[in-house]
Amino acid sequence: MLRSLLALSLLPAFALAAAPQPEITRQAGKPQAVGVVHTVRGIPEACARFEGVFTGQAADPYRMTPVKTHPQCQPRARLVSFEKARPSVEKGWKLNERIVVTREGCPAQQAVVQVWRRTGAAAPPKLDAQGRSRIYLEEAKAQIQAGATPDVTVFAVGIDVAKGACP
């Protein structure tokens, strides 16, 4: 299901240079070996994590796929196609994190992953007389049919691969 919702696309190299400072900065992780699947980033609100792998192939050196974290997880955010969303600061998006994954034994080959976030305005329902926040199925269906879908947080993930020459 996540694979159909999210089509990862390559970012043009000039887009990475013009990107703003990310909200989250972390130290670089250890270089990854060819053929070893590793977690690039988790997005618990969307019930997803991204797994990456260096393939060792010149045409497609790095592959990243979204994976649902648990079958019963109920997402509080959506993942959208980077290509369709075309996130930018002007459109209300924030660069959440930029992750650089380096290939072991070949520092010239890197995958640069950008995670963009647009905060939604959705809020939990008001507390009822018993102090509980409840959503009633019939009311929710009626709202959706009327076109009043909740404005939830949205994430878009893009990737750019530097195809450096490696042995």
C-alpha positions, 0 to 999 in steps of 0.5 A, spaced: 500 500 500 505 504 501 509 503 495 503 505 491 502 511 495 509 513 494 513 514 488 520 516 490 523 520 485 530 523 483 531 530 485 535 534 481 542 536 484 541 543 483 535 542 488 539 540 493 544 546 493 538 551 494 534 547 500 533 550 506 536 548 513 533 542 515 529 542 522 533 536 524 540 535 524 544 528 526 551 526 525 552 522 519 551 514 520 556 509 518 558 507 511 553 502 508 556 496 505 553 493 498 547 489 498 546 490 506 539 493 507 539 498 512 533 503 515 534 510 513 529 514 516 522 512 520 516 516 520 512 513 526 506 518 524 505 515 518 506 508 520 512 507 515 520 507 515 524 507 509 529 502 507 535 503 503 541 498 500 547 500 495 546 495 489 553 495 486 550 497 479 552 503 476 545 504 473 541 504 479 546 504 485 542 506 491 534 503 492 530 506 497 523 503 499 517 505 504 515 499 509 509 499 513 511 498 520 506 494 523 499 492 520 495 494 525 498 501 526 493 507 524 497 513 521 496 520 523 500 523 517 500 521 510 506 520 505 505 523 498 509 522 492 515 527 492 514 528 484 506 530 485 507 534 492 514 538 489 515 541 496 518 548 497 518 553 503 513 557 498 508 552 498 508 551 506 513 545 506 519 545 511 525 541 510 524 536 516 531 532 515 537 531 510 540 524 511 546 522 507 548 515 506 555 513 504 557 507 501 562 503 504 569 503 501 567 509 496 566 515 499 564 518 492 558 514 492 552 518 496 545 517 497 542 524 499 535 523 502 530 529 503 524 529 508 519 534 507 513 536 512 507 540 511 503 541 518 496 539 518 491 543 522 487 537 524 486 536 532 483 531 536 476 532 537 473 535 543 472 531 550 465 529 551 462 529 558 466 523 560 473 526 559 474 522 552 476 524 545 471 520 541 470 519 533 463 517 531 463 513 525 457 515 522 459 523 523 466 521 520 463 518 514 458 524 513 464 529 514 468 525 508 462 525 504 461 532 504 468 533 502 471 535 509 477 531 510 481 533 516 487 536 514 493 532 517 500 532 517 503 530 510 510 527 508 514 527 502 521 524 501 525 525 495 532 522 494 538 524 490 544 519 488 551 521 487 554 516 482 561 516 484 566 512 480 567 506 485 571 499 484 
